Amino acid sequence: MKLRVNDMPVFTADQLHRLGVMIFEEAGVPSSEAREVMDLLVESNLVGHDSHGVLRISTYVNAILNGRVKPGAKIEVVRETPTIAVVDGKWGLGQVVAKRTMDMAIAKAEKYDVSIVATFNCGHIGRMADYALMAVAHEMIGYCAVNSSPQVVPFGGIERMFNQSPLGWAVPAGKEPPFVLDISTSVCAGGKIMVARAKGEKLPLGYIMDKYGNPTTDPEDYFAGGACLPLGGVVGYKGTGLAMVIDITAGLLSSRGPAYLGAGRGQGVIQMAINIAAFRDVSEFKEEMDNLIRAVRNSKPAQGFKEILVPGDLELRTKKIRLEEGIEVPQAVWDEIVQTAERVGIDVKRYL
């Protein structure tokens, strides 16, 4: 641990990874799976998505110790054609299951050009981009989306009906970094509300409402029965429509079911791989991607803006900074991690 910054402890990526692996191993997770999970949690912190980073360690360990998540579980394909599969995740660790199913989608697309894999009985898988990016290494376009427990109201409503319903797309480019879009279809991800709560910060107005439907900036109101708002503000029907599409594809197609049925069904996952070579010359496609990315970046910024960013730019900048300066962890999150470590018999002070 380094010196505290902004009243928060700061760690290197290696420190957090090593500690997290030890915690998971002591909780009964096979070493290979512990490393897979921590690879993605720490990567989320590095690119600035703290909502899907080490903040999740305690929740995952609790689920393991309570028997809800089953490390080492073997996924089962319950329905399959050359281009699709429906997979029972057997309540394995989400990151482990989702990597296996994305590998399956990529393998099918290598043979048959496009593929879709839907998964149910799956734990929290983390950041959508991690799986979409797996396809990029194979000169493919990758897609991943999930539904889960209800936390978001429909446009005009006050009752939780949808999950934050995140989706991720990743597209290879040539000399430019891949295009990576990873967003929720609500105003913000649930994990970002957790981060604000841990830091003792308020949320911007328009993110959440309390349980009575009143606008609020206090994260505690969300955890006391409030809800997140759909993406779009005054045109929030667009966010609601997107959330329903993900509920249908990740929830109904996978057999997980829609979000409003509750948290006990885990996450429904939908993943897709598109083989670019089936459509056109890959090098030409990637050159045009470079041109598109540069055209957007070089377009004229509006008053008050210094530059135009494309999806993925901010994450790459953040990762460079955090690799050099370390990862800040809110004190409340760190306290939970320490308590979780102690629960499985690890004295954190011996390892940091």
Secondary structure, DSSP 8 states (H G I E B T S, - for coil): ----BTTB-EE-HHHHHHHHHHHHHHTT--HHHHHHHHHHHHHHHHTT-GGGTGGGHHHHHHHHHTTSS-TT---EEEEE-SSEEEEE-TT--HHHHHHHHHHHHHHHHHHHSEEEEEEEEE-----HHHHHHHHHTTTEEEEEEEE-S--B--TT--S--B----EEEEE--SSS--EEEEE-SBSS-HHHHHHHHHHT----TTSEE-TTS-EE--HHHHHTT-EE-BTTGGGTHHHHHHHHHHIIIIIITTTS--GGG-GGG-EEEEEEEEEGGGTS-HHHHHHHHHHHHHHHHTS---TT-S----TTHHHHHHHHHHHHH-EE--HHHHHHHHHHHHHTT--GGGT-
